[in-house]
Amino acid sequence: MQSISPTPESPGAADLARTDPRLPLHARLREVLAERIRSGEWSPDEPLPAESSLVAHYGVSLGTMRRVFRDLVDEGLLERRQGTGTFVRRASLDASLFRFFRFGTAGNGFPQSRILSAARQVSTPSIASALRVTPGAEVLHLHRLRLYDGDPVLVEDIWLPLPLFEPLERISTDDLGDLLYPTYERRCGQIVAGATEELTIDAATAADALLLGCGRGEPVAIVERVARSHDDKPLEYRRSRGLARTFRYRIDLR
């Protein structure tokens, strides 16, 4: 059964009117709120307006609004924080490499980062495909070394689409910090909502051997990541390379 129509005089009625009227009201409202999330209207640092406020804005029932919030939480666009409200969800990727590489004693914190170079680069076909840009388009390339307790553990190449990340060219590489995603959000307004990772094994190049302190040709594990925004737009293509002898893969099957 189709939900009742929103109150015509409500401020948000015009937004709902632009959706497909054949859909149930909760589906139309979900579409409207999802678009507001993807447009970056709400910051992950501030809770969304109260459900009662959105109910009044769109002229819908509280039950309909709560159903839409549940759907958006299930889809990973929103998250509920006990006692503080509902927020736009950030991806929790800071510790993801700890699933694969054993850097040292647990609890010593995240690896430190050292940006070795930052410059524009003409995209290769593989980079262009990952970032969905035209082959040959300029991208921003970061070459980064990650260290754990002062020892090099990962070599990373990171490509970012332009002009989205042009603001990073105007700051010192020392100001990028150990974690890049908060910098993307703070400096460029780009929120990483999710990512896809692929694992492969290769041999260390001469450059890898120099930075990682290993022999040329020694096995290295490679984690390729494409990070995306809430609207599925690629924000980052990253290749992280670490010694295979430190690599572990574990999955729980039920």
N, C-alpha and C positions, 0 to 999 in steps of 0.2 A: 504494500500500500504506500502511495506517495505521501510524503510529509506535507503538512499545511504550508501555505505560502507565508513569507515574511510580512510584517506590518508595512504597508506601502509608504507611510510617512517616516519610517526609520531612516537615519542618515546613511546606513549601509545598504539600503534597498537597491540603489542604482548599481552597486557592485554585483549584487546577486542577480540582478536583471540581465547582466551581460553573460551569465553562464547558461548552459543548456537547460531550458525549462523542462525537458523530458526527464531529467535526473531528479532523484529524491532531494529534498532540501538539504539534508546533512551532507550529501555528496557535493552539492553546489557550494555550500559554505566551506567545506574542506578545501575545495579548489581555490576559493577566494583567499582563505587564510594561508594556504601553501604558497600562493603567489606573493603574498606580503612577506612571508619568511624568506623566500628565494630572492626577493628584491633587496634584502638587507635592511628592511624598514626597522626591524627590532634587533638590538644588540644582544649577544649572548650574556653580557654582563648585567642586564636589567631584565626583571621578570616581565612577561607579557601582561597586558592589562588584565584585570580581574575578569573572571568569567561573567560576572553580573554586568560589568561595563560593556563587554562585547555583546552580551544578550540584548542590552538596550540599544546598542549601535546598529545591530542587524535586525532587530525586531523578531527574534526567534525565541524558542523556549530554552530554559536552562538545560533540559534533558538533551536537546539537539546539540547545544554547544558542548556539553560534556562528552557526548559521543564523538564529536569532531576532534576534541582534544585527545581522547583516547586513541583515535585512529592516527593522528599525527605523531603521538608518542610511539605507537607501534611501528610506524614507518621510519622512525629515526630522525624526524625533523624537529621534534620537541623532546624535552626531558623534564621530569618533575623533580624538584629538590625539596626534600622534607623541610617544612617550616618556612620556606622562602618563596615558593611559587613555581610557575612553569616557565622554562627558558628555551630559547633557540639552542639546539644541541650543537656542541663542538665535537669533532671526532677526537677520541682518546688514543692518539697514535704516538705520543711521546716515548712510551716504553716498548713500542712494538718490536724493535730490534732485539730486545732482551729475550724474546721468544726464540731467537735463532742463534745469537752469539753469547758465549759466556765470557764476560769481560773481567770478572774478578769476584771478590767476595760480595755477596748480596748486601745491599744497604749502603754502598759507598756512593750512591747518587748516580746521575746521568753522566755519560761521557762528555768531556769538554770538547769544544769545537774551535778549530782554527781555519779561517777562510784563507786559502792559499792564493786565490785569484778570483776576480769578478769582472766580467767583460761581456759585451755583446758578441753574439756568434750567429753565423748563418746556420739555420736548422738543416740537419740531414733529413732524409726521408723518414727514418725511424723516429727521430725527435718530433718532426712535424706531425706524424701519424699519432703519436702519443698525446700531443698537445692540441691536436685538431687545428693546426695552422697550415698555411700554404708552404710547401717545401721551398726552402730558400729564404723564408721569412726570418727576420732577426728575432732572436730570443736572448734572454739574459742567462749567462752561464756562471754558476758558482762552483768552484773546485774547493772541496773542503776535506780536512783531515780531522778525524775524531780520536780523542785520546782518553784513556782510562788510567787514572793514577799516574799520568805523565807518559804512559806508553801508547804508541799508535795502534789503533785497533780497526779502524775503518777508513777507507778512502771513498769519498762520495763526489759524484758529478750530479749537479742539480740544474735543470733547465726550467725557466719561467717564461710564460708568454708576455709579450709586449703589445700594447702599452700598459697592461694591467699592473706590471711590477716596476714601472719606470721610477717610482719614488725611492726604490732601493738603491738606484744609481746615485742618488743625491746624499747618501749618508755613508759614513765610514764603515768599512767591513768590521771594524772592532765593535760597532754598535749593533750588529746583527744578533749577537747573543748565542748561547748554546742551543736554544730551541728556536727554530725558524717560524713555526706556525703562529705563535703570538706576535711576531714581528710582521708577518704577512697581514694579520688582522689590524694591528695598530697603525702601520705605515701605509698600507695599501687598501684597507677595507675589505680584504678577501678572507673569508672564513672557510677553512677546510672542514668539510662535513663527512668525508669518507675517502677510502682509497682502495685500490686493487694492487696486490703484490704478487710477483712471480719469482720463483727461485730457480737458479741455474748454477752450474759449477763450471769454472774455466781455469786457465793457468795464469799465474801472476805475470804481468808485463814487467819490463825493466823499470817503468815508473812506479808500478805497484810495489815491486821489491824494494826500491829505494825508500818509499814512504812507510811501508809496513815492516821493514827490517827482516825480510825473508829472502829466499832464493828465487831467482827468476825461474818461472815455470812451476813453482810450488802451487798446489791447488788452492783456489780461492772460491768462496761462496759469494754469489751475487744476488742481491735482493733488488729487483726493479719495482718501483712504485709509481703509480699514477694517482695523484691526490686530486679530489674533485670538490666542487662547491655544492650547495644544496640544490642547484638547478642542473647538476651533473656536468658542469663545465670543467674541463681539465685546468687545474691551477699549477700543477708541478709534475715534472717527470724526473725521477731520481734513480740513480744507480749507486748502490752501496756495496763495496767489496771488502770482505774480511777473510782472514785465513781460514781455510776449511777445517783445520784442526781445532778451531774454537767454535765451530758451527755445530749446533744441535737442533734436531727437529722433533717435536713431540705433539701428538694429538690424542685427545681422549675420545674413544669411540664407545657408544652405548647402544 
